[in-house]
Amino acid sequence: MGHGDDPTVLIAEDEPDLADLYTEWLAEDCRVRTAYNGSQALDAIDESVDVVLLDRRMPGLSGDKVLDTIRERGLGCRVAMVTAVEPDFDIIEMGFDDYLVKPASKDELRSLVDQLLLRSEYDGMLQEFYALASKKAILDKQKPEYELRASEEYRRLKDRLAVLRADIDDTMAELSDRDAYAQTSQDIAR
């Protein structure tokens, strides 16, 4: 990760008790910065932040706006919305990597951060794939079947996932062919 061993996590949560609780949960394994509103979050974020846990509903600058600004600045961090807001189809267009509906347990929060840190190691195509797969999973869980079927955005999401999955499969196949080829060449050369 290149910021010492401990990843840096920024928690943006306007309920101080909750923000402090999350901070405590993650402080064992991460450097944690805590922001109690959107503008504090934007002040606290820079290239050294690996993961942002972002509340959607904050007074002043909303989590959605903070997210847009993070993406506009081209910061390379992974972002998860941790929020009581039930997800709707509007989340498909949003630039986050994962979505956790409150209340979140310590285990859920820590495993979310682990997942996001792992994804930071992936290339752009895989990151997009996992972000979209997370969105599909949360909508599948929250929405009735008929709403999913009726949604144009959801259909596009599924199409994009299918395209990415095919690209990733091709890439993996190419890589394993190359490895097999390299292995065979070595065997012949012996």
C-alpha positions in Angstrom: 0.0 0.0 0.0 3.0 2.2 0.4 1.9 4.2 3.5 3.7 2.2 6.1 2.1 -1.1 7.0 -1.1 0.2 8.4 -3.8 1.3 6.0 -5.4 4.7 6.5 -9.2 4.8 6.8 -11.3 7.9 6.9 -14.6 7.7 8.7 -17.2 10.4 7.8 -20.2 10.1 10.1 -22.2 12.9 11.6 -23.3 11.0 14.7 -20.3 11.5 17.0 -21.0 8.4 19.1 -21.2 6.2 16.0 -18.1 7.8 14.4 -16.1 7.2 17.6 -17.4 3.6 17.9 -16.3 2.9 14.3 -13.0 4.5 15.0 -12.5 2.3 18.0 -13.4 -0.8 16.1 -10.9 -0.1 13.3 -8.1 1.5 15.3 -6.4 -1.9 16.1 -5.5 -2.5 12.4 -5.7 0.9 10.7 -4.8 4.5 11.1 -8.2 6.1 11.4 -9.1 9.7 10.7 -12.5 10.8 11.8 -14.7 13.5 10.3 -18.0 14.5 11.7 -19.4 16.2 8.6 -18.8 16.4 4.8 -16.5 19.4 4.7 -14.3 17.9 7.5 -14.2 14.8 5.4 -12.9 16.6 2.4 -10.3 18.5 4.5 -9.1 15.1 5.9 -8.8 13.2 2.7 -5.6 13.1 0.6 -3.6 10.5 -1.4 -2.6 8.6 1.8 -6.2 7.6 2.6 -6.9 4.0 1.4 -10.5 3.6 2.4 -13.3 6.0 3.1 -16.4 5.0 5.1 -19.0 7.5 4.2 -22.4 8.3 5.7 -24.9 9.4 3.0 -27.0 11.7 5.0 -25.0 14.4 6.6 -26.1 18.0 7.3 -24.4 20.5 5.0 -22.4 18.5 2.5 -24.1 15.1 1.9 -22.2 11.9 1.5 -23.2 11.8 -2.1 -21.5 15.2 -2.7 -18.4 14.2 -0.8 -18.2 11.0 -3.0 -18.5 13.1 -6.2 -15.7 15.4 -5.0 -13.4 12.5 -4.1 -13.9 11.0 -7.6 -13.5 14.4 -9.3 -10.2 14.9 -7.5 -9.1 11.5 -8.9 -8.1 10.2 -5.5 -7.3 6.5 -5.6 -9.1 5.4 -2.5 -12.0 2.9 -2.2 -15.2 4.3 -0.8 -18.0 2.5 0.9 -21.3 4.1 1.9 -22.3 3.1 5.4 -25.7 4.4 5.8 -29.3 4.0 7.1 -30.6 5.1 3.6 -32.2 2.2 1.9 -30.5 1.9 -1.5 -32.5 2.7 -4.7 -31.6 2.4 -8.4 -29.8 5.8 -8.2 -26.9 4.1 -6.5 -26.0 2.4 -9.9 -24.5 5.7 -11.2 -22.7 6.6 -8.0 -19.0 6.2 -7.7 -18.7 4.1 -4.6 -17.2 0.6 -4.2 -19.5 -0.9 -1.7 -22.7 -0.2 0.4 -23.4 -1.2 3.9 -26.8 -0.6 5.4 -26.8 0.4 9.1 -26.7 -0.8 11.7 -23.3 -2.3 11.0 -21.6 -4.7 13.4 -17.9 -4.6 14.2 -17.3 -7.8 12.1 -19.2 -6.4 9.2 -17.3 -3.1 9.3 -13.9 -4.8 9.6 -14.6 -7.3 6.9 -15.8 -4.4 4.6 -12.5 -2.6 5.1 -10.5 -5.8 4.5 -12.4 -6.4 1.3 -11.9 -2.8 0.1 -8.1 -2.9 0.9 -7.9 -6.2 -1.1 -9.6 -4.6 -4.1 -7.2 -1.7 -4.0 -4.6 -4.1 -5.2 -6.7 -4.9 -8.3 -6.6 -3.2 -11.6 -9.3 -0.8 -12.9 -11.3 -3.5 -14.7 -11.6 -5.7 -11.6 -12.4 -2.8 -9.4 -15.2 -1.7 -11.6 -16.5 -5.3 -11.7 -16.5 -5.6 -7.9 -18.1 -2.2 -7.5 -20.9 -3.1 -9.9 -21.3 -6.6 -8.4 -21.7 -5.0 -5.0 -24.4 -2.7 -6.3 -26.2 -5.6 -7.9 -26.1 -7.6 -4.7 -27.4 -4.9 -2.6 -30.3 -4.1 -5.0 -31.1 -7.9 -5.3 -31.4 -8.0 -1.5 -33.4 -4.8 -1.1 -35.7 -4.7 -4.1 -38.6 -7.0 -5.1 -38.2 -9.0 -8.3 -40.7 -7.0 -10.3 -38.9 -3.7 -9.5 -35.6 -5.2 -10.7 -37.2 -6.4 -13.9 -38.8 -3.1 -14.6 -35.7 -1.0 -14.1 -33.7 0.1 -17.2 -30.7 1.1 -15.0 -30.7 -2.4 -13.5 -30.7 -4.0 -16.9 -27.8 -1.9 -18.0 -25.9 -2.8 -14.8 -26.4 -6.5 -15.6 -25.2 -6.0 -19.2 -22.1 -4.1 -18.1 -21.3 -6.8 -15.6 -21.6 -9.5 -18.3 -19.3 -7.6 -20.5 -16.7 -7.1 -17.7 -17.0 -10.7 -16.7 -16.2 -11.8 -20.3 -13.3 -9.4 -20.5 -11.9 -10.7 -17.2 -12.3 -14.3 -18.3 -10.4 -13.5 -21.5 -7.6 -11.8 -19.6 -7.4 -14.7 -17.1 -7.3 -17.2 -20.0 -4.6 -15.2 -21.7 -2.5 -15.0 -18.6 -2.8 -18.8 -17.9 -2.0 -19.5 -21.6 1.1 -17.4 -21.3 2.1 -19.1 -18.1 1.5 -22.5 -19.7 3.5 -21.4 -22.7 6.3 -20.2 -20.6 6.3 -23.4 -18.7 6.4 -25.5 -21.9 9.2 -23.5 -23.3 11.2 -24.1 -20.1 10.5 -27.8 -20.2 11.7 -27.9 -23.9 14.8 -25.9 -23.1 15.9 -28.3 -20.3 
